[in-house]
Amino acid sequence: EAEVAQSPRYKITEKSQAVAFWCDPISGHATLYWYRQILGQGPELLVQFQDESVVDDSQLPKDRFSAERLKGVDSTLKIQPAELGDSAMYLCASSLAMGSWVGEQFFGPGTRLTVL
Amino acid sequence: TQLLEQSPQFLSIQEGENLTVYCNSSSVFSSLQWYRQEPGEGPVLLVTVVTGGEVKKLKRLTFQFGDARKDSSLHITAAQPGDTGLYLCAGAKRLDDGNKLVFGAGTILRVKS
């Protein structure tokens, strides 16, 4: 069964360091999402890609966060420098093209980030 | 302001009991999805409801989409310890730049044996 892959699963870093997360969506899924989920809350969208283009990054803290999907397949989310408040689960999801009106998204296992 | 309100926030019940989780909004959604998430894992899609008034059943789970496509409920019959987890509802809104999923804050369910 096709799955969204993410790595690493866990990351511990000190504040002011740089961290990067990787996501490989389900093959054929043109739309890729990065979410941040704080413990006990629902996921919040950080950035959405359609192929290699960003279609929504309105909630991405651009002073420290960046995301890319250079070839329209896998994606990297970077934080530099990390702050204590960035500790959270970072989830990647993918879905069929934007025209898929049902909007089903499939999530990876997430990366649990702890900033000390 | 939470666009999707889930209730209750936390539910602790005994094995064999029934329960209902609610997901309410003032917005209309093109579809609504229910996910289950275990600690340290990503959300897993349980069901998608699309049509107002639609009812879907998945073994002991019954999902209903409100007639106006603004709310939904999840009913679990004879809950089992394996049902323990975070249940998330998510409403899909069709926008010009693609579908957006808006998540509720979730309901933490604990089923005790």
Interface residues (C-beta under 8 A of the other chain):
Chain A: V4 Q6 T31 Y33 G40 Q41 G42 P43 E44 L45 Q48 Q50 V55 D56 L91 A93 S95 M98 S100 W101 V102 G103 E104 Q105 F106 F107 G108 P109 G110 R112
Chain B: L4 S30 S31 Q33 Y35 G40 E41 G42 P43 V44 L45 T48 V50 L88 A90 A92 R94 D97 G98 N99 K100 L101 F103 G104 A105 G106 I108
